[in-house]
Amino acid sequence: MHKVRFLPHNKEITVPDGENLIRAAMEAGVHINASCGGEGVCGKCRVIVEDGTVEDGITEMLSQDDMEKGYRQACLARIKSDLTVRIPVESTIDAKVLNLQATPRRTARIRHIDLEELREKELFVPPVEKKYLELPEPTVQDNLPDVTRLVSFLKANHDEHRIEVDLSVIRKIPAILREENFKVTATLARPVRDSGKTRIINVQPGDKTDRNFAIAMDIGTTTIYGQVIDLKNGKILSQYGDFNGQISYGEDVISRLVYAEKPGGLETLHGVVINTINKILKRIILKAGVDPDEISTITLAGNTTMTQLLLRIDPGYIRRFPYVPSATLYPPLRASGLGMELGDHVTALVYPAVSSYVGGDIVAGVMGSGMYRAEELTLYMDIGTNAEIVIGNQDWLACAAASAGPAFEGGGIKLGMRATEGAIEDFSIDPITLEPMNITIGNVRPKGICGSGLIIAVATMFEMGIIDNRGKFDRDLDTDRIRVVDDICEYVLAWADETQIDRDVVLTEPDIENLIRAKGAMYSGCMTLLEEVGLNVHDLDRIIMAGGFGSYVDLEKAMTIGLLPEIDPERVMFIGNGSLMGARMSSLTNRIRKDVVEVTKKMTNFELSETSSFMDKYVAALFLPHTDMNQFPKLKARLKSRKALKNSNS
Amino acid sequence: MHKVRFLPHNKEITVPDGENLIRAAMEAGVHINASCGGEGVCGKCRVIVEDGTVEDGITEMLSQDDMEKGYRQACLARIKSDLTVRIPVESTIDAKVLNLQATPRRTARIRHIDLEELREKELFVPPVEKKYLELPEPTVQDNLPDVTRLVSFLKANHDEHRIEVDLSVIRKIPAILREENFKVTATLARPVRDSGKTRIINVQPGDKTDRNFAIAMDIGTTTIYGQVIDLKNGKILSQYGDFNGQISYGEDVISRLVYAEKPGGLETLHGVVINTINKILKRIILKAGVDPDEISTITLAGNTTMTQLLLRIDPGYIRRFPYVPSATLYPPLRASGLGMELGDHVTALVYPAVSSYVGGDIVAGVMGSGMYRAEELTLYMDIGTNAEIVIGNQDWLACAAASAGPAFEGGGIKLGMRATEGAIEDFSIDPITLEPMNITIGNVRPKGICGSGLIIAVATMFEMGIIDNRGKFDRDLDTDRIRVVDDICEYVLAWADETQIDRDVVLTEPDIENLIRAKGAMYSGCMTLLEEVGLNVHDLDRIIMAGGFGSYVDLEKAMTIGLLPEIDPERVMFIGNGSLMGARMSSLTNRIRKDVVEVTKKMTNFELSETSSFMDKYVAALFLPHTDMNQFPKLKARLKSRKALKNSNS
């Protein structure tokens, strides 16, 4: 770890060895002009290393003289010792103003799965186990059927009772037993309920106990993610995400529902999602270096529509009043029976849903995050096209869904994109020159902006007074970056020659409106649900955020735009893809599978559209941060002091 | 009912109105020459109706004068009143001798399934039930998922708990519920074990409770039989049997096992038997006037090899020492998953086996006949190519299998055939002229002889001294019916012009040898098994015979050839196709399904080939009836008195 001091701001931060200097500056809340996203092209991010050592950071844009003076391009420099770094700024600027340019990042703690914690809490009940057995060979006095030989041995020597055997095992056992002289590994699938039976789902020749794997999958409307998990230690061996092939039949849930009602539509959408799943399975299994026969189980989670399409269940009544799904609980299914290219022995477990719009993906998040067994009163928010909200703890749970639109995932935004390479994910702005500092995923020239970048950009511009509380630009500002094209006012984040797309990357007023609508839906949904259960923001012990809208979100910025209520950032956790996390957890322990049915029964669903106060709350939330500034007292105070400082400086 | 008195024999019998006169004579033990099987062609069966009325019996073979004298052809005449009938015989023949010509038939009582008896004994636990439900329609306050609505209603109003729902039901429920305003019939499949769950396997619009059907099937090596059963009353609505398509790949079990080991052989044999099953299903479902969707369950029984081929399980080790099947217990399976053309909701239950050569067909017979819950010590014999034997009662069961060869089913017999139209099924012989009396199935000209006909013919000829105890003809007898062709001695049952096949129907010495080997295997198997369990014939309370070798067998004749031990005929029962009967019983009550696992565990299997005394017993049984005549004291006495009579007459 190295200490880096930035001058003249006099801000210090501790970062790991090799950290990128411009990212360290952003994290410390130090603005450095940087248009090109960190690829060293624009040459604007020159800084002077006054003390200490950096690696790289030298390009042809720096003269010999510059280099000798200690100039480096921050975006390319990697920190190799304690440093003192000076940002060249006009000497007249007050440090106070400098420190208004940006604020240190306050990202949520990321919650990881801890298998040891599960073990300690006795929550670790492996759903599939392998046992190595050396069976006696048959003789005329002992010519038990092959299956009976195996089952009797398990009873006598491993205290295994109440066993049933799959047809696929009966089919393969004669050959497998005789491959290595009746030395075999049996795969035992444990019952979810205590009254259930242990199923023998596979037999393999010899000792294969160290090769036992599971698959977790998140079936998203846009993207499907899969992981191969090592059941010995819970490690993710490989992961891959790909667009859900159903996108060709409609971008969002509603258009899929409409398509499913056409003749053959349901079958088409089912086939297409199975194709995508098989593509991902093939890739992650190959990447993990695993034999397909070694996969013992698969768990899938998705919203109610995605799940019904996956299972080829007519979803027609999901979008019709009063919004009735066919089922919310699904029996264990043979994966190959659904068309998945997995062994005949693999059972697919599909996460149950609560209602038409609070699906298995949310239930998976509630299970995977551990919220359902926590004492703390928790607000769980899955931030995406559909904003789902769960409030509660181990005793009770309430949930609701609101349509936020696709802004958080870069949809409906002119240069919006998903959180992949080239997306502007972090941003600050120079309050004097209004020049940007863009940080992109992968430190490459920008292609567009993703959800988390959008939140930060809009929050920063609002706090700096560049946009007003309706999201409109101050057209009087003296910069060529704010301009009107075809009657639409926009800010140029990066000029065409600094990008990968040969045109300017811009942020427009309609983009900001879309973001405001999305955060308004999310926030008013939370407030309505809190009100319905007779609570308010102050009662919350913590917030768990899930969503694929970016690898992380700056909590202060999320509160600045009014996406999150103001709460101590220490109480906010981020779990990323909650659906995938829950699927993975279910692969690791049967406790989740056992508990989930009770949890879904416990989750009381509120239809926001049927709640009279929701529309009022939504309209009130269509401002930055809200019509009622008193709901955001910290921001109110900051804006007040900023105004005072500005007035004193002018 | 009419009384018929035959003269000069002075024998009387009571028969139902319309009974065929020649069959009545046979039943009474009265010989009438009749070569053509009852089609009126040979004209030999002329009798004089001295009193009473018959219908028909008149052909161009009778002159006007004959008719006026009361002559009729017995094979065509139907009894319409009490009768006195005179058989024209040489007046010099003593009535005692006449009465040696034939003996009255003593067939076994036929055991039928009695649903009322099951109800009384509380054994009637229907495996599938239908319930008609009028569900409340969804509203915004009550927008439960469709499945939850159904399950909740069953809980609240029908005290149904622990319910699970099949994917096929989840798939169809949205449309079905809305077809008749949420009025539906749910099909509930009851768990076999008390700890299990009730499964909802089907939903239908409106009230369909009176339409609930099952299928029972016997998967025989040669023939497959299917029945449609009405689950309301246990009635058989339709039945059909067809050759197992696998016959093209080998006539017997061993040749199928050999074929299954060829590349693709297992898949071929599996596909072919499924094709035959589908052909039968189609036919019986159509014939029963049932909609395929109304079939709720199917039960199948077959020998171990047939079952493994049906389930596509490699049967390779069944024929290899030490004769190990893959499994003897099979999980419930989705019928459509096996390729059967039945609804997705239909579960196939496959009868468990005991060992490689005591299969599910025998277990089905043990269950279906009720032997497993009887106090009486029972000998169960399934008489076919493979002779299976079970001895025991409600407390213990022992079983064994012996290879009898195909003689009982007409195989390996020169003019042998299965018990279908044109088969000689009954027979007697004139001791003076040695002319035959053939009765065929369907009263048509003979095509051949079936198992039960063969047993009667051989027994009759032995008792009359026409063949000796090694089955060899007395070549000194004065008749052209006994002749030597190509060094093989044979008896002509019917001349070519009296048959349907344009050649003589004969019974040869090799035919008789085959029958002796078959009965020898059966009998010595029974004796060996009795000895192994420390019992002998006198300990038996009853014998249950099963098998497709004929619609009935004459018990005295079966004892005469030494197939059955001598036992009071009242204690012998015939159940026909035991496999099919057991499959049908399982369709009617879950008690059988529940008990069967324990029963198979209880059935101790003896490998006759590994039992040292079996071969000695077999060799001793290769005579008519046996080397040790003392095992057949009644027959010994009859032969003695016959000899005395013959001596006194000559």
Interface residues (C-beta under 8 A of the other chain):
Chain A: P138 T139 V140 N143 L144 P145 D146 V147 T148 E164 V165 D166 L167 I170 R171 I173 P174 A175 S195 L311 R312 I313 D314 G316 Y317 F321 P322 Y323 V324 P325 S326 A327 T328 L329 Y330 P331 L333 G337 A353 S355 S356 E607 E610
Chain B: P138 T139 V140 N143 L144 P145 D146 V147 T148 E164 V165 D166 L167 I170 R171 I173 P174 A175 S195 L311 R312 I313 D314 G316 Y317 F321 P322 Y323 V324 P325 S326 A327 T328 L329 Y330 P331 L333 G337 A353 S355 S356 E607 E610
